[in-house]
Amino acid sequence: MKGAIEILVRHRAPIILGCCLALLVTVGVLTDFRQHLQLTLTEMLLRMTIVVGIYIFVGNSGIVSFGHIAFVCIGAYAAGWATADPEWKQLMLTGLPSFLQDKQYPFLVAQAGAMLLPAVVALGSGIAILRLRGIAASIATFAFLIIVQRFYSNWDSVTAGAGSLARLPTIVDPWIGLAFALGAIGAAYLFQISHWGLMLRASRDDDVAAKASGVRIVRQRLIAFVLSAAIVGSGGGLYAQFLGNITVDEFYLEMTFVTLSMLVVGGIGSLSGAVVGVVVVTFVVEILRTLEQGVSLGSISFLLPAGTQEIGLGVVMALILILRPNGLTRSRELLESRGRN
C-alpha cells in the first residue's frame, strides 16, 4: 500500500492532468452542451495532442520549433489518403499509389500512417536541422514548414493542391480526442523521465558539460524530434477525421502561432504547462469568439469587431511574457516543490 502511494505521489502530474481532462470531457458530454461547445471541446483535445507533442521536443531541447505544424499537415494528409472515399480519390487524386487510391482503411490504420509518415520525414530532415543550434535551428524549422506547405500546395495529383481533400469520415468525438490526448501526455511524461529525456535536458542547460559527460547531443535531439513528429502527426490525423475535409492552408502560420502561444502561456518547460496553456487559451479564444458574434444582456448588447480573437490572444501572450516569463505554471509540474528544477 505504501509503495502504491509513493508511485502515485511520484507520478502525480500526469495522473492529475489525466483525471482533470477525463472529468472535463465527462461533464461536457453528460450535461449535453450545445453542439458548438462539444466541437470546441473536441478541438481543444486535438490541439492538446499537438501542443504536448511539440513540448516533447521544444520543452526538453530548448530549441523553439516553428516547423512542427508541417508534421501536422503530413499526418492529416496521410490519414486523409487512407480514409477518403475511393471513388473520389480515383477521380481527383490520380497520383496516389493503387493501395491508397482503391481502398478505404479503418480509423486505427489511418492513425498509424499519420504517425509513421511524419516520423520518417522528421528522421530525414532532423539529421540536417538538428546539427544547428539556437536561433539558426529555429529558422531552419521555419524554412522546413514553408517547404512542406509549398510542396503540398502544388502537388495537385496527390494532395488536390490548393483545393480540399474531401469526403473523409467524421468520426472523431470528445472521447477519441481524450484518448489521444491522454496517450500524448503519457508518452511525453515517459520520455521526460527516461534517460533520453534527462540527457536532452542536460544538453539544453549546458551543452558543453553534456558533451564532456558523453552525451551525443544530435542523437538525443533527433530521438525527441522523431517522437514529437509522430505525436503531432497523430493530431493531424485526428483533425482530418474531425473536419471531414482539409486544405493545406489550415496547417500553416495561424496554427503555428496558436499552438506556440498555448505552450508559451502555460509554461514552455513543463508538461503541465503545455496542458494548462491549451485549456486557458481555448477558454480565452472561445469568450472572444462569442463576443464577436454578439451577446445580449437585457437591453444591452456587446459586440466586438472581427479579428478581436487574434488581438486578444496577442495581448494575453504579451502580459504573460511580461508578468510571468516562464508561463502560468512557471515551467514546473503540478504540485512540484519550488526547490526542484
LOKE-237519 format. One record per residue (C-alpha): residue number from 0; x negated, y, z negated. Coordinates in steps of 0.1 Angstrom, whole numbers. Layout:
<rs>
r pos = NUM | x = X | y = Y | z = Z
...
</rs>
This chain:
<rs>
r pos = 0 | x = 0 | y = 0 | z = 0
r pos = 1 | x = -28 | y = 24 | z = -9
r pos = 2 | x = -46 | y = 16 | z = 23
r pos = 3 | x = -15 | y = 23 | z = 44
r pos = 4 | x = -11 | y = 57 | z = 26
r pos = 5 | x = -47 | y = 66 | z = 33
r pos = 6 | x = -42 | y = 58 | z = 70
r pos = 7 | x = -11 | y = 80 | z = 71
r pos = 8 | x = -30 | y = 108 | z = 55
r pos = 9 | x = -60 | y = 105 | z = 78
r pos = 10 | x = -38 | y = 104 | z = 109
r pos = 11 | x = -12 | y = 128 | z = 97
r pos = 12 | x = -15 | y = 153 | z = 126
r pos = 13 | x = -3 | y = 130 | z = 154
r pos = 14 | x = 23 | y = 114 | z = 132
r pos = 15 | x = 38 | y = 148 | z = 121
r pos = 16 | x = 38 | y = 160 | z = 157
r pos = 17 | x = 54 | y = 128 | z = 169
r pos = 18 | x = 81 | y = 129 | z = 143
r pos = 19 | x = 89 | y = 166 | z = 149
r pos = 20 | x = 92 | y = 160 | z = 186
r pos = 21 | x = 114 | y = 129 | z = 181
r pos = 22 | x = 136 | y = 149 | z = 157
r pos = 23 | x = 139 | y = 178 | z = 182
r pos = 24 | x = 149 | y = 156 | z = 211
r pos = 25 | x = 174 | y = 136 | z = 189
r pos = 26 | x = 191 | y = 167 | z = 176
r pos = 27 | x = 192 | y = 182 | z = 211
r pos = 28 | x = 208 | y = 151 | z = 226
r pos = 29 | x = 232 | y = 143 | z = 198
r pos = 30 | x = 245 | y = 178 | z = 194
r pos = 31 | x = 253 | y = 178 | z = 232
r pos = 32 | x = 236 | y = 210 | z = 241
r pos = 33 | x = 247 | y = 228 | z = 272
r pos = 34 | x = 232 | y = 214 | z = 303
r pos = 35 | x = 207 | y = 241 | z = 310
r pos = 36 | x = 193 | y = 237 | z = 274
r pos = 37 | x = 190 | y = 200 | z = 280
r pos = 38 | x = 169 | y = 208 | z = 311
r pos = 39 | x = 148 | y = 233 | z = 292
r pos = 40 | x = 141 | y = 206 | z = 265
r pos = 41 | x = 131 | y = 181 | z = 292
r pos = 42 | x = 109 | y = 207 | z = 310
r pos = 43 | x = 92 | y = 216 | z = 276
r pos = 44 | x = 83 | y = 180 | z = 271
r pos = 45 | x = 69 | y = 177 | z = 306
r pos = 46 | x = 48 | y = 208 | z = 301
r pos = 47 | x = 37 | y = 194 | z = 267
r pos = 48 | x = 23 | y = 163 | z = 285
r pos = 49 | x = 4 | y = 186 | z = 309
r pos = 50 | x = -9 | y = 210 | z = 282
r pos = 51 | x = -21 | y = 182 | z = 259
r pos = 52 | x = -38 | y = 167 | z = 290
r pos = 53 | x = -56 | y = 200 | z = 296
r pos = 54 | x = -66 | y = 201 | z = 259
r pos = 55 | x = -84 | y = 168 | z = 262
r pos = 56 | x = -110 | y = 185 | z = 284
r pos = 57 | x = -108 | y = 221 | z = 276
r pos = 58 | x = -105 | y = 218 | z = 238
r pos = 59 | x = -133 | y = 192 | z = 234
r pos = 60 | x = -157 | y = 205 | z = 260
r pos = 61 | x = -153 | y = 243 | z = 256
r pos = 62 | x = -150 | y = 248 | z = 293
r pos = 63 | x = -119 | y = 267 | z = 303
r pos = 64 | x = -105 | y = 249 | z = 334
r pos = 65 | x = -83 | y = 269 | z = 359
r pos = 66 | x = -80 | y = 239 | z = 382
r pos = 67 | x = -61 | y = 213 | z = 362
r pos = 68 | x = -28 | y = 222 | z = 379
r pos = 69 | x = -44 | y = 208 | z = 411
r pos = 70 | x = -42 | y = 174 | z = 394
r pos = 71 | x = -5 | y = 180 | z = 385
r pos = 72 | x = 1 | y = 187 | z = 422
r pos = 73 | x = -18 | y = 155 | z = 432
r pos = 74 | x = 2 | y = 134 | z = 407
r pos = 75 | x = 35 | y = 149 | z = 417
r pos = 76 | x = 30 | y = 141 | z = 454
r pos = 77 | x = 17 | y = 106 | z = 446
r pos = 78 | x = 49 | y = 99 | z = 427
r pos = 79 | x = 69 | y = 116 | z = 455
r pos = 80 | x = 54 | y = 94 | z = 482
r pos = 81 | x = 62 | y = 63 | z = 462
r pos = 82 | x = 98 | y = 71 | z = 453
r pos = 83 | x = 112 | y = 93 | z = 482
r pos = 84 | x = 139 | y = 78 | z = 505
r pos = 85 | x = 121 | y = 56 | z = 531
r pos = 86 | x = 143 | y = 69 | z = 559
r pos = 87 | x = 133 | y = 105 | z = 551
r pos = 88 | x = 96 | y = 96 | z = 549
r pos = 89 | x = 97 | y = 78 | z = 583
r pos = 90 | x = 112 | y = 110 | z = 598
r pos = 91 | x = 92 | y = 137 | z = 580
r pos = 92 | x = 60 | y = 121 | z = 567
r pos = 93 | x = 47 | y = 103 | z = 597
r pos = 94 | x = 11 | y = 104 | z = 585
r pos = 95 | x = 18 | y = 82 | z = 554
r pos = 96 | x = 5 | y = 46 | z = 555
r pos = 97 | x = 31 | y = 20 | z = 560
r pos = 98 | x = 31 | y = 7 | z = 525
r pos = 99 | x = 43 | y = 41 | z = 513
r pos = 100 | x = 63 | y = 51 | z = 543
r pos = 101 | x = 85 | y = 20 | z = 545
r pos = 102 | x = 91 | y = 13 | z = 508
r pos = 103 | x = 106 | y = 29 | z = 477
r pos = 104 | x = 88 | y = 19 | z = 445
r pos = 105 | x = 102 | y = 19 | z = 409
r pos = 106 | x = 95 | y = 47 | z = 384
r pos = 107 | x = 66 | y = 30 | z = 365
r pos = 108 | x = 48 | y = 21 | z = 397
r pos = 109 | x = 51 | y = 57 | z = 408
r pos = 110 | x = 38 | y = 70 | z = 375
r pos = 111 | x = 8 | y = 46 | z = 377
r pos = 112 | x = 0 | y = 61 | z = 411
r pos = 113 | x = 5 | y = 96 | z = 397
r pos = 114 | x = -22 | y = 89 | z = 371
r pos = 115 | x = -46 | y = 69 | z = 392
r pos = 116 | x = -49 | y = 92 | z = 422
r pos = 117 | x = -58 | y = 124 | z = 401
r pos = 118 | x = -82 | y = 103 | z = 381
r pos = 119 | x = -101 | y = 92 | z = 412
r pos = 120 | x = -102 | y = 128 | z = 426
r pos = 121 | x = -114 | y = 140 | z = 392
r pos = 122 | x = -142 | y = 114 | z = 392
r pos = 123 | x = -154 | y = 126 | z = 426
r pos = 124 | x = -151 | y = 163 | z = 420
r pos = 125 | x = -162 | y = 163 | z = 384
r pos = 126 | x = -196 | y = 149 | z = 393
r pos = 127 | x = -204 | y = 182 | z = 411
r pos = 128 | x = -184 | y = 206 | z = 390
r pos = 129 | x = -194 | y = 195 | z = 355
r pos = 130 | x = -231 | y = 200 | z = 361
r pos = 131 | x = -223 | y = 237 | z = 358
r pos = 132 | x = -219 | y = 255 | z = 325
r pos = 133 | x = -198 | y = 283 | z = 311
r pos = 134 | x = -181 | y = 307 | z = 335
r pos = 135 | x = -197 | y = 291 | z = 365
r pos = 136 | x = -179 | y = 258 | z = 357
r pos = 137 | x = -146 | y = 277 | z = 352
r pos = 138 | x = -149 | y = 294 | z = 385
r pos = 139 | x = -157 | y = 261 | z = 402
r pos = 140 | x = -125 | y = 246 | z = 388
r pos = 141 | x = -105 | y = 276 | z = 401
r pos = 142 | x = -121 | y = 270 | z = 435
r pos = 143 | x = -110 | y = 234 | z = 433
r pos = 144 | x = -74 | y = 245 | z = 427
r pos = 145 | x = -75 | y = 267 | z = 458
r pos = 146 | x = -89 | y = 239 | z = 479
r pos = 147 | x = -62 | y = 214 | z = 468
r pos = 148 | x = -34 | y = 240 | z = 473
r pos = 149 | x = -45 | y = 249 | z = 508
r pos = 150 | x = -52 | y = 213 | z = 517
r pos = 151 | x = -17 | y = 202 | z = 506
r pos = 152 | x = 0 | y = 232 | z = 522
r pos = 153 | x = -14 | y = 224 | z = 556
r pos = 154 | x = -12 | y = 186 | z = 556
r pos = 155 | x = 22 | y = 186 | z = 574
r pos = 156 | x = 24 | y = 149 | z = 583
r pos = 157 | x = 17 | y = 137 | z = 547
r pos = 158 | x = 30 | y = 165 | z = 524
r pos = 159 | x = 55 | y = 182 | z = 546
r pos = 160 | x = 32 | y = 213 | z = 545
r pos = 161 | x = 50 | y = 244 | z = 532
r pos = 162 | x = 83 | y = 226 | z = 532
r pos = 163 | x = 97 | y = 204 | z = 505
r pos = 164 | x = 90 | y = 168 | z = 496
r pos = 165 | x = 127 | y = 159 | z = 492
r pos = 166 | x = 151 | y = 130 | z = 484
r pos = 167 | x = 133 | y = 120 | z = 452
r pos = 168 | x = 153 | y = 102 | z = 424
r pos = 169 | x = 160 | y = 125 | z = 394
r pos = 170 | x = 157 | y = 100 | z = 366
r pos = 171 | x = 136 | y = 119 | z = 340
r pos = 172 | x = 156 | y = 129 | z = 309
r pos = 173 | x = 146 | y = 141 | z = 274
r pos = 174 | x = 139 | y = 105 | z = 262
r pos = 175 | x = 115 | y = 98 | z = 291
r pos = 176 | x = 99 | y = 132 | z = 286
r pos = 177 | x = 95 | y = 124 | z = 249
r pos = 178 | x = 79 | y = 90 | z = 256
r pos = 179 | x = 52 | y = 105 | z = 278
r pos = 180 | x = 46 | y = 135 | z = 255
r pos = 181 | x = 40 | y = 111 | z = 226
r pos = 182 | x = 18 | y = 90 | z = 248
r pos = 183 | x = -3 | y = 120 | z = 258
r pos = 184 | x = -6 | y = 131 | z = 221
r pos = 185 | x = -17 | y = 96 | z = 211
r pos = 186 | x = -43 | y = 94 | z = 239
r pos = 187 | x = -56 | y = 129 | z = 231
r pos = 188 | x = -59 | y = 120 | z = 194
r pos = 189 | x = -76 | y = 87 | z = 200
r pos = 190 | x = -101 | y = 104 | z = 223
r pos = 191 | x = -110 | y = 132 | z = 199
r pos = 192 | x = -117 | y = 108 | z = 171
r pos = 193 | x = -137 | y = 84 | z = 193
r pos = 194 | x = -175 | y = 86 | z = 197
r pos = 195 | x = -170 | y = 101 | z = 232
r pos = 196 | x = -149 | y = 129 | z = 218
r pos = 197 | x = -174 | y = 135 | z = 189
r pos = 198 | x = -203 | y = 137 | z = 213
r pos = 199 | x = -185 | y = 160 | z = 237
r pos = 200 | x = -176 | y = 184 | z = 208
r pos = 201 | x = -213 | y = 183 | z = 197
r pos = 202 | x = -223 | y = 194 | z = 232
r pos = 203 | x = -197 | y = 221 | z = 231
r pos = 204 | x = -210 | y = 235 | z = 198
r pos = 205 | x = -247 | y = 232 | z = 206
r pos = 206 | x = -257 | y = 216 | z = 239
r pos = 207 | x = -295 | y = 218 | z = 232
r pos = 208 | x = -291 | y = 200 | z = 199
r pos = 209 | x = -268 | y = 175 | z = 216
r pos = 210 | x = -293 | y = 167 | z = 243
r pos = 211 | x = -320 | y = 163 | z = 217
r pos = 212 | x = -298 | y = 138 | z = 200
r pos = 213 | x = -295 | y = 117 | z = 231
r pos = 214 | x = -260 | y = 129 | z = 243
r pos = 215 | x = -256 | y = 127 | z = 280
r pos = 216 | x = -235 | y = 158 | z = 284
r pos = 217 | x = -224 | y = 155 | z = 320
r pos = 218 | x = -212 | y = 119 | z = 314
r pos = 219 | x = -192 | y = 129 | z = 283
r pos = 220 | x = -176 | y = 158 | z = 302
r pos = 221 | x = -168 | y = 135 | z = 331
r pos = 222 | x = -151 | y = 110 | z = 309
r pos = 223 | x = -129 | y = 137 | z = 294
r pos = 224 | x = -123 | y = 152 | z = 328
r pos = 225 | x = -110 | y = 119 | z = 343
r pos = 226 | x = -88 | y = 111 | z = 313
r pos = 227 | x = -74 | y = 146 | z = 313
r pos = 228 | x = -67 | y = 145 | z = 350
r pos = 229 | x = -48 | y = 111 | z = 346
r pos = 230 | x = -26 | y = 126 | z = 319
r pos = 231 | x = -18 | y = 158 | z = 336
r pos = 232 | x = -12 | y = 138 | z = 368
r pos = 233 | x = 14 | y = 118 | z = 349
r pos = 234 | x = 31 | y = 151 | z = 340
r pos = 235 | x = 31 | y = 159 | z = 377
r pos = 236 | x = 48 | y = 126 | z = 385
r pos = 237 | x = 74 | y = 134 | z = 359
r pos = 238 | x = 80 | y = 168 | z = 374
r pos = 239 | x = 86 | y = 152 | z = 408
r pos = 240 | x = 113 | y = 129 | z = 394
r pos = 241 | x = 128 | y = 156 | z = 373
r pos = 242 | x = 132 | y = 183 | z = 400
r pos = 243 | x = 142 | y = 159 | z = 429
r pos = 244 | x = 122 | y = 179 | z = 454
r pos = 245 | x = 89 | y = 197 | z = 452
r pos = 246 | x = 68 | y = 222 | z = 471
r pos = 247 | x = 30 | y = 228 | z = 469
r pos = 248 | x = 36 | y = 264 | z = 457
r pos = 249 | x = 52 | y = 252 | z = 425
r pos = 250 | x = 18 | y = 239 | z = 414
r pos = 251 | x = -4 | y = 270 | z = 417
r pos = 252 | x = -11 | y = 302 | z = 399
r pos = 253 | x = 22 | y = 306 | z = 379
r pos = 254 | x = 20 | y = 272 | z = 364
r pos = 255 | x = -17 | y = 277 | z = 357
r pos = 256 | x = -10 | y = 309 | z = 338
r pos = 257 | x = 18 | y = 295 | z = 318
r pos = 258 | x = 1 | y = 263 | z = 307
r pos = 259 | x = -31 | y = 280 | z = 298
r pos = 260 | x = -12 | y = 306 | z = 279
r pos = 261 | x = 5 | y = 278 | z = 259
r pos = 262 | x = -28 | y = 264 | z = 250
r pos = 263 | x = -43 | y = 298 | z = 240
r pos = 264 | x = -12 | y = 308 | z = 220
r pos = 265 | x = -12 | y = 276 | z = 200
r pos = 266 | x = -49 | y = 273 | z = 195
r pos = 267 | x = -73 | y = 260 | z = 222
r pos = 268 | x = -94 | y = 240 | z = 198
r pos = 269 | x = -68 | y = 217 | z = 183
r pos = 270 | x = -42 | y = 191 | z = 194
r pos = 271 | x = -17 | y = 206 | z = 171
r pos = 272 | x = -23 | y = 240 | z = 187
r pos = 273 | x = -15 | y = 225 | z = 222
r pos = 274 | x = 18 | y = 212 | z = 209
r pos = 275 | x = 28 | y = 243 | z = 189
r pos = 276 | x = 19 | y = 266 | z = 218
r pos = 277 | x = 42 | y = 248 | z = 242
r pos = 278 | x = 71 | y = 250 | z = 217
r pos = 279 | x = 66 | y = 287 | z = 209
r pos = 280 | x = 60 | y = 299 | z = 245
r pos = 281 | x = 91 | y = 279 | z = 257
r pos = 282 | x = 112 | y = 295 | z = 230
r pos = 283 | x = 100 | y = 330 | z = 239
r pos = 284 | x = 105 | y = 324 | z = 276
r pos = 285 | x = 140 | y = 310 | z = 270
r pos = 286 | x = 150 | y = 340 | z = 250
r pos = 287 | x = 137 | y = 364 | z = 276
r pos = 288 | x = 154 | y = 344 | z = 304
r pos = 289 | x = 187 | y = 346 | z = 286
r pos = 290 | x = 183 | y = 384 | z = 281
r pos = 291 | x = 175 | y = 388 | z = 318
r pos = 292 | x = 208 | y = 371 | z = 326
r pos = 293 | x = 226 | y = 394 | z = 301
r pos = 294 | x = 240 | y = 389 | z = 266
r pos = 295 | x = 272 | y = 405 | z = 252
r pos = 296 | x = 277 | y = 412 | z = 215
r pos = 297 | x = 312 | y = 426 | z = 213
r pos = 298 | x = 313 | y = 458 | z = 233
r pos = 299 | x = 275 | y = 460 | z = 236
r pos = 300 | x = 256 | y = 443 | z = 264
r pos = 301 | x = 219 | y = 435 | z = 266
r pos = 302 | x = 204 | y = 431 | z = 300
r pos = 303 | x = 166 | y = 431 | z = 306
r pos = 304 | x = 152 | y = 438 | z = 341
r pos = 305 | x = 139 | y = 409 | z = 363
r pos = 306 | x = 103 | y = 400 | z = 356
r pos = 307 | x = 106 | y = 405 | z = 318
r pos = 308 | x = 96 | y = 369 | z = 312
r pos = 309 | x = 61 | y = 374 | z = 327
r pos = 310 | x = 56 | y = 407 | z = 309
r pos = 311 | x = 68 | y = 393 | z = 276
r pos = 312 | x = 45 | y = 363 | z = 279
r pos = 313 | x = 16 | y = 386 | z = 286
r pos = 314 | x = 24 | y = 407 | z = 256
r pos = 315 | x = 26 | y = 376 | z = 234
r pos = 316 | x = -8 | y = 364 | z = 246
r pos = 317 | x = -23 | y = 398 | z = 240
r pos = 318 | x = -10 | y = 400 | z = 205
r pos = 319 | x = -22 | y = 365 | z = 197
r pos = 320 | x = -57 | y = 373 | z = 210
r pos = 321 | x = -58 | y = 405 | z = 190
r pos = 322 | x = -43 | y = 393 | z = 157
r pos = 323 | x = -53 | y = 356 | z = 157
r pos = 324 | x = -80 | y = 349 | z = 183
r pos = 325 | x = -80 | y = 312 | z = 175
r pos = 326 | x = -43 | y = 309 | z = 181
r pos = 327 | x = -13 | y = 303 | z = 158
r pos = 328 | x = -29 | y = 271 | z = 143
r pos = 329 | x = -64 | y = 288 | z = 141
r pos = 330 | x = -76 | y = 258 | z = 162
r pos = 331 | x = -70 | y = 235 | z = 132
r pos = 332 | x = -50 | y = 203 | z = 130
r pos = 333 | x = -18 | y = 203 | z = 109
r pos = 334 | x = -25 | y = 203 | z = 71
r pos = 335 | x = -62 | y = 203 | z = 77
r pos = 336 | x = -82 | y = 218 | z = 49
r pos = 337 | x = -99 | y = 251 | z = 56
r pos = 338 | x = -133 | y = 237 | z = 47
r pos = 339 | x = -132 | y = 214 | z = 77
r pos = 340 | x = -141 | y = 222 | z = 113
</rs>
